[in-house]
Amino acid sequence: MTERTLGDVATKVLFENDRVRVWEMRLEPGESSPVHRHDLDYLLVQIEGDRIKGVFEPDSAGEYSGEVEAEVVPGNTLFISKGGIETAVNSGTKPYYEILIELKD
């Protein structure tokens, strides 16, 4: 069995201190993020786009499994518990942009 390489949870770190790490995620239509694992609880704030999909790995330990697809609602904020192993996919026709805030223990 080959070793799986995991990527970053989003595109770019915008800010980090001892309590939080703030990322931005940008995906063009049809673009996918690398497979990544969320080792920290986090907040996800949708900024723009129209559709987003999460494709979860079989060994994902988070609260979601399989594929989850939803409409993007600018300003929509979600709290998500750590443990998910996933790929984010822009399944829409517009560029997707979110802010992801990891909460450090």
JONORSUL-V57755 format. One record per backbone hydrogen bond with DSSP energy under -0.5 kcal/mol. CO is the residue of the C=O (numbers start at 0). NH is the residue of the N-H. If there is no record, write none. Layout:
co={CO:CO}
nh={NH:NH}
This chain:
co={3:11:14:18:19:20:20:21:21:22:23:23:24:26:27:30:34:35:36:37:40:41:42:43:43:44:45:47:49:50:51:52:53:53:54:56:65:67:69:71:72:75:77:77:79:80:82:82:83:84:85:86:87:88:88:89:95:96:96:97:98:99:99:100:101:101}
nh={5:23:21:103:16:22:101:13:14:99:10:11:97:95:30:89:6:85:38:82:102:79:100:45:77:98:74:96:71:91:69:88:55:67:86:59:55:53:51:73:75:45:43:79:41:83:60:61:37:56:35:54:32:52:90:29:26:46:47:24:44:22:101:42:20:103}
